[in-house]
């Protein structure tokens, strides 16, 4: 004999309900959208560094104190610079693969850096605070317009 309780047959099931009825997707924890990368200001990073520690972020600012070093293989450029907005600045470091094109950095230019923020870390025996391990650096705004074409309308009309 089966007992009907709230529309579910309970006493006829061979084991717990969770074995027969998997949890509804409504109750599953939402997964993080891996494509979304938070854009933060340098001021936000410095005011709450613990909130962004080891998280992937995007930050914009002006390049100062740029250093570029070609590695021994001559395929990579190691870089380090300060990213500055007003009086606030963070240290940015990374590695650029030369086979992927030119490095998009020049002192005094505004760039957008995408990478991992570190509140504190030790690198090459130095204690560093508030720095970004860059995974991508590009000019901001982009030097390539969104609607660019290969030929200029002025040249085609001549």
N, C-alpha and C positions, 0 to 999 in steps of 0.2 A: 504494500500500500504506500502510495506516495503522498506526501503532504505538500500542499500548494501554499506558499507564503509570499505575499507581495508579488505574485506573478512569476516566481521562480520555483522550479521544482528542486527542493533541497535534499530530501531524504533519499532520493533515488540515485543521486550522483555518487560515483565510486570514490571520489576524494574531495579535497577542498575545492571551492568554487574557482580559485585562482588557477587551478590546473585545467579546468574546462573552459573558463571564460578569461582570456587574457585581459589585463587592464586596458581600459578604454584610452585611446590616444589623448583624450581631454585631460587625463590625469598624469600623463607623462611630462617630465620636465622639458621646457622648451630648450632647443639647442641654440647655441650662440651663432649668429650670422657671421661667418668667417670673412665675408667680403667687406663688411662694414669696418672701417678703421676710423676711430674717433679723431677729429681735428681739434687740437687744443692750442692754446696760446702759450707762449713762453712764460708769461706771468702766471697762468694756471699751473704749469708744471712746477714752478718755484714755490708757489703758495701751498700746494698739496702734493709733494713728490711721492708720498706713500700711496696715494690713490692711483698713480700711474705706473708704479714700479713694476718692471718686467711686462708691461703691456705694450701692444703694438699701437702706435699713434702716428698722426701726421701733424707737423708743426711748420709754420712759415716764419721767415725772418731774413735778415741780411747777413751775408757771409763776411766774416772778418777773420784775420789772422790765419789765412788758408795755408796749409802745408801739403804738398804732394810729394810722394816718394815712390819711385818705380821699384818693384820688387825684383829679386834676382832672376826670375824667369822672364822678365820684361813683358809679361802678359797682363799684369795687374798693377794698378796704381793704388797705394794705400794713402788715405787722406785723413786729415784732421783739421777742424776749423771751429770757430765760435759762431753760433747762430744768434743774432742779436735783434731785439726790438726795443727801442728806447734804451734804457739803462739795464734792462734784463738780458741775460745771455745764458746759453747752455752750450756745452761742449759736444761736438758731433764728430764721430769717427766712423770709418768704413773702408771698403775695398771696392774698386771699380775694375770690371773685366774689360780690357781694351778691345777685345774682339767684338764687343757689343756697341761700339761707336765711341764718340768723344765723351769726355767727362763733362757734365753740365754744372760747372762751378767756376766762378770768378769772384775775386774779392770785390765787395761793394754791390753785388747783385742780390736780388731777392730770390730765394729758392723755397721749395717745399720739400721737406725731409720726411720720409716714411721709414719708420724703424721701431726698435724696442727701446723704451726709456728705462734707465737705471737710476735709482735714487742714490745708491752707493755701490761701488765695485772696485776691485783691485785689478789693474792691468799693467803688465810689465813692471811690477813692483811699485806702482804708484797707486795711491788711494784717490779715486775720482768720485765726485759728487755731481748729480744732476747732469747726466750725459745721455746721448742718443746713439745707439749702434745702428747706423743708417743701412737700410736695405735698398733704398732708392732715393736719389736726389735729382730734382728737375727744376728748371727755371720756373718762376712763378711771377706773373702769369706766363703761360707757355709762349715760346717764341714762334710756334706754329699755330696759325689761326685755325679754328675748328672747320671752317668752310674753305680751306685753301685748295687751290687747284694747281696743276703743274704748269699751266701757262697763264700769263697775265692777260686780263681782258684788254689792257692798253695795247699789248703787242699784237693781239689777234685782230684788232680793228685797223691796224696800219696797212 
